[in-house]
Amino acid sequence: ALGAEIAACEGAFSADVLALGADWDPAPLLALTEGLHGTADTAPDRFAPAVTGALRRLRRVRSPELPVTVTGRPAVTGVTLTETAPRPLLLTAVTGADDRHRYEFATHQWEPGTRDYLLTLGVDASTDPLGVLLQLATVSVGDTTAPLLVRWLPPGVAVGAGGTGGGGGTLDAVNAATRMRAALNRGYAALDPMSREEAEQQFGIAVRLAHEIGAAWVLADIRKVADIVDGARGLVRVGPTVDRGTVREGRLHVASGHLLDLPAHAAGTPVKCPGCRHLAGPHARYCIACGRPM
């Protein structure tokens, strides 16, 4: 019944949760905030300022959700969309029965500011010509639509960033953050009820990934329920007893939307292709517009 009511309100309302005390089941609270694109966290000691802050933030929301629609050619075999900033989030695609080439992604609350997304397409290009500008798909946000254009290059010619500091590092960080959150959630689930071996394994994965991307909040949360023996190697030990309230608070904390510190731009100065003068990233080895070596 709760799921049906949440689904009926999705896209029209939003909700934030401040959980009082510790004697509650986090599952319905998380279902509410995930379905309505809000946040959930435990209530701080100073409750009134927390409520005021939540109301102030919700009043700034311009849209509880804004769909991003990708319509691909028949050659497009799969589409994924990842929000890279301000929060790392892999969005779920919904395809219609009448048009399986149309993918709709529901984004979370839109406030004033900008967002960065990474769109990835799987394509069967076996019958496409080389060197010709092709439209693979259209991307629509609200009433605005833009084409997605590509130009296939001959086999053996690679386009991309060769070195550190490019977009690949951002994608790696987003993927690591997604795996880290999933492992942290599984670790908490293993503690309630207690399954020490599974919890240590999952917390170990979360700790190792947190070290890689600098997510200090994950280390702080895990230390409340376990000892970190070797963070870089992901070695964690859970004691004989764990406070259930702390475990439930931790599950809400995972869902409260911690920001991932990602670079706004690739490090270095953009360079121009010597042939067509198209701008490329500082580490690009080939021009993405004409295919010539940089």
N, C-alpha and C positions, 0 to 999 in steps of 0.2 A: 504494500500500500504506500509506504514512504517513497519507494522508487518511482511509482507511477505519478505521485504528486510532484516530485522533483522534476521528472521529465516534462510534466505539463507546464512548469514554470521556467524551464531552461530557456535562456535567451531573453526573458522578460524581467526577471528579478535576479538579484545577487544577494549573497549572505556571507557574513563573517561570524566565526564562532570564538567566544572566549569561555573556556571551560573552567568552572569553579570547582575547587577541591580535587580529589583524585579517584573517587568511588563512582566511576562511570565507564561505560563501554565506548571506546573511541570509534567503532565502526559506523554507527549512524551519524555521528558528527562529521566524519570524513566523507561519508556519502553525500551529506547535505552540501558541504563546501565544494567538493569536486563537481557535483552535478550543477551547482549554481555558480561555479567559477569564483569562489571566495577563498578565504584563508581560515585556518583553524590553529589555535594556539591556547596554551593554558593562561589563565588570568593572572596578571602580576599582583603583587601586594597592593599596589596603588591602583585599585580597580577603576575608579572614576576617570582618571586621565586616559586609561586604556580604552574605555568606551568612547570617550570624546574623540580620541585619535582615530578609532575605527569608523565612527560616523563621519568625521571630516574626510577620511579617505574615500569612503563609499559615495559621498556627495560629489566627489571629483570624477566619478566613473561616468563616462559619456555613453558607453554601451556595455551591457552585461556580457555580450559576446558579439563578435563580428566575423561572419564566415569568410574564409578564403576559398575560392572555387577554382580548381584547375581542370580544364577541359583539354584532353589530349587527342592526338591523332590515333588511328587504330594501331599504329606501330608502337605506341607507348604502352609498355607492359606493366608498369608500376610507378606509383608516385608516393613520395614521403615528404613531409613538411616539418621542419624543426624550428622552434623559436630559440634563437641563440642569445638574444638580449632583449629585455633586461633579465629574464629568467630562462634557464635552459629547460626546454620542454618539448618532447616528441608528441606531436598532435596526431589524433586518430582520424583516419579518413572514413567518410561515409559515401558509398557509391549507390546510385539509384538503380532499380531493377530495369528501368526503361532506357538508361544510358550508362553503360558500364565504363565509359571513357570519361565520365564526369566525377571528379573527386571533390568532396566538400569537407573542409576542415573548420571546426568551431574553435575560435580562439577565445582566450580568457578576457577578463575585464580590460576595457580600453580606457586609459586615463590620458590626460595631456602628456605629450612626449612622443618619442619614436620607439619603434621595435625593429629588430633585425630577424630575418627568417632565412633559413637555408632550404631551398627546394631541390630535391633529387629525383631524377627520372630514370627509369629503366626503359631502354628503347631497343627494338629490333630494327637495326639500320642496314640490314643486308641488301635491301633493294634500293636504298637511297643513293643518289649521285654524290660524287666527291666535289668539294670546292664550290658548292652552290648553297646560297643562303636559304634555309628551310625553316618553316614555322612548325615546331613540335607541339605547341600547346598555347592556350591563352590562360592568363591568371587574372581573376576578378576579385576585387575587394570592394564591397558595396556596389556602387554604380560605376566604378572605374575598372576598365579592362585593358590589359597590355599583352602583346604577343611575346612568346618565348622563342627566340631565333637561335639557330645553330648553323655551323658550317663544318661538315665532316672533312677531316684531313686524311691523306693517304696513310696506309698501314706503316707503322714504325715512326711516325711523327707524333710526338707527345706534347700536349699543352698542359702546363701546370706550374706550380711553384717548386723550384729546386732549391731547397734549403729551409732553414727555420724562419719563423716569423710570418709565414704566409697564412692563408685561410685554412690550410690543413690543420694547423695547430689549434685553431678555434674549434673546428669540427671534432678533433680528438678530445678536447676538453669537455665539450657538450656530451659526447658519448660516454666519457668517463663519469661525468656528473650523473647521468641517467643510470648507469650501472651502480654507482655508489649509493644513490637513493634507494634503488631496488634492494640492494644487499642490506642496507640499514633497516628497511622495513621488514625484510625476512628475518633479520636478527631479532628485532623486537617481537615479531610474531612467535619465534621459537622460545622466547622467555615467558610467554603467557599462553599456554602453560609451559613449564620449564622443560627445555630440551637443550642442555648445556652444550653438547658437541655441535649441534647445528648452529646455535647462536654464535659460538666462537668462530666457526667457519665463515658465517655471513658477516659478522662484525670485522673479521680479519680482512675480507675483501673490501669492505667499506673504508677501513682505516688505510689500507694500501693506496686506494684510489684517492682518498682525501689528501694523503701526502703528495701525490702526484700533481694535484690541481690546486693545492693550498686551501682546502676547505676546513679551516680551523674549528668551525662550529660542530662538525661531525666528530672530531676528536674529543671536544669538550662534552658532547652528549654521551658518547660511548663510555667515557671515564666515569660517568655517574652510575653505570651498571656493570662495568668490567674494568680489568687492568690491561693497559696496552703494554705488552712486553717488548715488542719490536715493531714500531709503526711502519717502517719502510718495507719489512718483510710480511706485514699483516699478521703478526702473532698476537692473539688476544686471549686472556683468561677470564672466565666468568666465575664468580665466587659461588659458594654453596647456597646462598640465599640472595634474592633480588627483590627490591621493593616494587610491588605491582603498580603502585601509583606512579612511580618514576618511569616505568616502562610505558604506561599509557600516555604520560606527558611527552615522552620521546616520540611516540608515533604521531602525535599531533604536531610536534616540532618539525618533523620531516616534511609535513604537508604545508607548513606555513610560508613556503616560498622564499627561501634564501637566495640571494642574488649570487651569480657566478661572475667573477671579475674577468671579463673577456676583453681583448684589445678591440677598440673601435675600428682601427684600420691596421693593415699589415705594416710591420715595421719597415722603415726605409722610404725612399723617395720614388714615386712612380716614374717609369721610363716610357719613351715613345718608340714605336716600331720604326725602324729606319726606312721601311718601304711605304706603309700607308699612314704613318704617324698616329696610329691608334694607341691610346694609353694602356699600359699593362702594369702589373704589380712589380715591385722591385726585384723579385727573384724569378720572374718568368723567363723561360728559355725560348719560347716560341710565341708569336703573336696570335691571339685568339681570333682576330678578325681576318687575317690573310694567310696565316700559317707560316710566315717567314721566320727564320731564326732571329732572335733579338741580338 
